[in-house]
Structure formats: C-alpha cells, structure tokens
Amino acid sequence: MSPSWQKYGIKAEFVERVKVKMKNPATKERIKGLLDGVTKYDLQDRAKVRRWVKLFAKVLNETLTDTQEDQLVNFIIAQKIDPNNMLHLLKLYTMFR
C-alpha cells in the first residue's frame, strides 16, 4: 500500500530529503517554533497553509514548483490535523517515520 502522500503526487525523493533534513535538531526546532500556537482551524486555511509551505521550503532549502506547493497544501488540508489531538500527531509521525 502506498503512503497517503503519494496519492497527492508528492514524490518519495522529496519526502526522503525532508525527513533527513528534519533530523537536524536545529532545523526541527526552527520548524516547531514556526508552528507554535497553530490551531486546527489554521491548518484548514488554504492561505495560511500555503504561507507555511513556502516558509518551510525556505527553511529546508527546498525549491518548490507551483504544482508541488499545491500538492502539499492539498495534502495538509485533507489530513484535517488537530495539533492538540495526540492521535492526530501520532498518525502524522507514523506516516513520515
């Protein structure tokens, strides 16, 4: 069974690069800091999610095409993530470990 992110056209090579970069503690903390205080409503707001995708790409030194941005935004919104729900966070963790 393919990971759910592949259904959105997100490439495995991209996910692997990001996973490696997120293992850097400084990078991980920077991303976590940028997400501090984010709500489930923020994560359903297309404009906010697009802004974060662009910001995270910059932090991770990843160049995204408009199509890749759209794929990531659509994927994030479709997950209906509640950052205060531990089960949602565990689901995300297992998806990308």
C-alpha positions as CSV (number, residue, x, y, z in Angstrom):
1,M,0.0,0.0,0.0
2,S,1.4,3.4,-1.0
3,P,1.7,6.2,1.6
4,S,-1.2,8.6,1.5
5,W,1.0,11.5,0.5
6,Q,1.8,9.7,-2.8
7,K,-1.9,10.0,-3.8
8,Y,-1.4,13.7,-3.8
9,G,1.5,13.5,-6.3
10,I,4.2,14.1,-3.7
11,K,7.4,12.3,-4.7
12,A,9.1,9.9,-2.4
13,E,12.5,11.5,-3.1
14,F,11.2,14.8,-1.8
15,V,9.8,13.2,1.4
16,E,13.1,11.4,2.0
17,R,15.1,14.6,1.6
18,V,12.8,16.4,4.0
19,K,13.0,13.6,6.5
20,V,16.8,13.7,6.5
21,K,16.8,17.5,6.9
22,M,14.3,17.3,9.8
23,K,16.7,15.0,11.7
24,N,18.9,18.1,12.2
25,P,17.9,19.3,15.8
26,A,18.3,23.0,14.9
27,T,16.1,22.7,11.8
28,K,13.5,20.6,13.7
29,E,13.3,23.2,16.5
30,R,13.0,26.1,14.0
31,I,10.1,24.4,12.2
32,K,8.4,23.5,15.6
33,G,8.8,27.2,16.7
34,L,7.1,28.4,13.5
35,L,4.2,26.1,14.2
36,D,3.9,27.1,17.9
37,G,0.3,28.1,18.6
38,V,-1.1,26.8,15.3
39,T,-4.7,25.5,15.6
40,K,-6.8,23.0,13.6
41,Y,-8.6,26.0,12.1
42,D,-5.3,27.5,10.9
43,L,-4.5,24.1,9.3
44,Q,-7.7,24.3,7.2
45,D,-7.0,27.8,6.0
46,R,-5.5,27.4,2.5
47,A,-3.7,30.8,2.5
48,K,-2.1,30.2,5.9
49,V,-1.0,26.6,4.9
50,R,0.4,27.9,1.6
51,R,2.4,30.6,3.5
52,W,3.8,27.9,5.9
53,V,4.6,25.5,3.0
54,K,6.7,28.3,1.4
55,L,8.3,29.3,4.6
56,F,9.2,25.7,5.5
57,A,10.6,25.1,2.0
58,K,12.9,28.1,2.5
59,V,14.0,26.8,6.0
60,L,14.7,23.4,4.5
61,N,16.4,24.9,1.4
62,E,13.9,23.2,-0.9
63,T,12.7,24.8,-4.2
64,L,9.1,24.1,-4.9
65,T,7.2,24.5,-8.1
66,D,3.6,25.9,-8.0
67,T,2.4,22.3,-8.6
68,Q,4.4,21.0,-5.7
69,E,3.1,23.7,-3.4
70,D,-0.5,22.9,-4.5
71,Q,0.1,19.2,-3.8
72,L,1.5,19.9,-0.3
73,V,-1.3,22.4,0.6
74,N,-4.0,19.9,-0.6
75,F,-2.4,17.1,1.3
76,I,-2.1,19.1,4.6
77,I,-5.7,20.3,4.4
78,A,-7.0,16.8,3.6
79,Q,-5.4,15.4,6.8
80,K,-7.7,17.6,9.0
81,I,-4.9,17.8,11.5
82,D,-5.7,18.9,15.1
83,P,-2.4,19.8,16.7
84,N,-3.9,19.3,20.1
85,N,-5.1,15.8,19.4
86,M,-2.3,13.3,20.3
87,L,-3.8,10.6,17.9
88,H,-3.6,13.0,15.0
89,L,0.1,13.7,15.9
90,L,0.9,10.0,16.2
91,K,-0.8,9.4,12.8
92,L,1.5,12.0,11.2
93,Y,4.5,10.7,13.0
94,T,4.0,7.2,11.7
95,M,3.2,8.5,8.2
96,F,6.7,10.1,7.9
97,R,9.0,8.0,10.1
